[in-house]
Amino acid sequence: MVIALWDESARAHNGKETISGKWSRENKFLKLVTSDKNEVLYEHTSTAMGIGTNETEVMTYGFRSSNKDFFATGFDLLERGKTDDFLKNAMMH
């Protein structure tokens, strides 16, 4: 898994963190078992996003749990293209 880090000032991704592991999916749940044996569970859902008067609904995998804390504890997995377009558009207005 690669998590892109967003820089609000630059209005662009400015870095990334990578986690190695194996993915599996069952119904609406997505599970990542990392190379260090952390089990991270996500649930398919949607997330409302809003900045000022700009709003959108993005399909996501919401963080549900993990065996141990890691740098992405609590992060949802967002669809990058639609999320990036929304952020860039909202910052211009």
C-alpha positions in Angstrom: 0.0 0.0 0.0 1.2 3.5 -0.8 -0.2 6.5 1.0 0.3 9.8 -0.7 0.9 12.7 1.6 -0.9 15.9 0.6 0.7 19.4 1.0 -2.1 21.9 1.4 0.2 24.9 0.6 1.6 23.4 -2.6 -1.8 21.8 -3.5 -0.1 18.6 -4.5 1.2 15.4 -3.1 4.6 15.9 -1.6 5.7 12.5 -0.5 4.5 8.9 0.2 4.8 6.1 2.7 4.8 2.5 1.7 3.6 -0.6 3.5 4.3 -4.1 2.2 1.8 -6.9 2.7 -1.0 -9.1 1.4 -4.5 -7.9 0.6 -7.7 -9.9 0.9 -11.4 -8.9 0.5 -14.5 -10.4 1.9 -17.9 -8.7 1.2 -17.5 -5.0 2.0 -14.3 -5.5 4.0 -10.7 -5.2 2.8 -7.9 -6.6 5.0 -4.2 -5.9 4.7 -1.7 -8.2 6.6 1.5 -6.3 6.6 5.0 -7.9 6.4 5.4 -7.3 10.1 2.1 -9.2 10.8 -0.1 -6.1 11.5 -3.7 -6.9 10.4 -5.4 -3.7 9.2 -9.2 -3.8 8.4 -11.1 -1.4 6.2 -14.8 -1.2 5.3 -16.2 0.0 1.9 -18.2 3.1 2.5 -18.5 6.7 1.3 -17.1 9.8 2.9 -18.6 13.3 2.6 -15.9 15.9 2.0 -16.4 19.7 2.2 -14.2 22.8 2.0 -16.1 26.1 2.2 -19.1 25.7 -0.1 -17.5 22.9 -2.1 -18.8 19.4 -1.3 -18.5 15.9 -2.7 -19.1 12.3 -1.8 -16.1 10.0 -2.3 -16.2 6.2 -2.3 -13.7 5.0 0.3 -12.5 2.2 2.4 -12.9 3.5 6.0 -10.3 2.4 8.6 -11.9 0.1 11.1 -9.0 -1.5 13.1 -5.5 -2.7 13.3 -3.5 -5.0 15.6 -1.0 -2.3 16.4 -0.6 1.4 15.7 1.4 2.4 12.6 1.8 5.7 10.7 -1.6 5.2 8.9 -3.7 4.3 12.0 -7.1 5.9 11.4 -6.5 6.8 7.8 -9.3 6.0 5.3 -8.3 4.9 1.8 -9.6 7.5 -0.7 -10.1 7.2 -4.4 -7.2 9.4 -5.5 -8.4 10.9 -8.8 -11.7 12.2 -7.5 -10.3 13.3 -4.2 -7.4 15.2 -5.8 -9.7 16.9 -8.3 -12.0 18.0 -5.4 -9.1 19.4 -3.3 -7.5 21.3 -6.2 -10.8 22.7 -7.3 -11.8 23.7 -3.7 -8.5 25.5 -3.1 -8.9 27.6 -6.3 -12.2 29.0 -5.2 
